[in-house]
Structures are given as structure tokens and as C-alpha cells.
Amino acid sequence: MAKPLHVAIGERPILCLMCDNDTFRVREVKLNSTGMELFNLAWANESATGLICLSCGYVHLFVNRDLRFFRERRED
């Protein structure tokens, strides 16, 4: 299993929208479109960063590339 990560955009930590958990697993997610699939060009679709909540499993999608990842909880 992937190690839990804490994530922030700038100085603002990200919390799960469903359960307020602050640890996630990260993976790339393709944002497939019907037209690109039809012409076998799915590889050219845009991708997003998927943050999967380690508590409830809710998937958050971000196309913002300014996400910052931390192994340990940040102390403010």
C-alpha cells in the first residue's frame, strides 16, 4: 500500500470533502473524452492528479500542478 501523503496548495492543506481526513494516496488520472477514444487517441487526453482519501476512498481530482506533497503532517 502507498505511504500516506499530506497535500497542500500553497500554504493551504487539503482535507477530504467527505470525511475531513488529511492523508491521501496519489495517482495520475486520464480525463478521457469520447472523441479522442473514438479515434484511438486516448493517450493524448489531458491528465489530472487524483488524491484518494485513505479513510473513505473519495477521489479528488486536480489539474492544478501547484500541489505540494508531504510525508509528515506540517506543523503551522
Secondary structure as UniProt FT lines:
FT   STRAND          5..9
FT   TURN            10..11
FT   STRAND          12..13
FT   TURN            17..19
FT   STRAND          24..30
FT   HELIX           34..38
FT   TURN            39..40
FT   HELIX           42..44
FT   STRAND          47..53
FT   TURN            54..56
FT   STRAND          59..62
FT   TURN            65..66
FT   STRAND          67..70
//
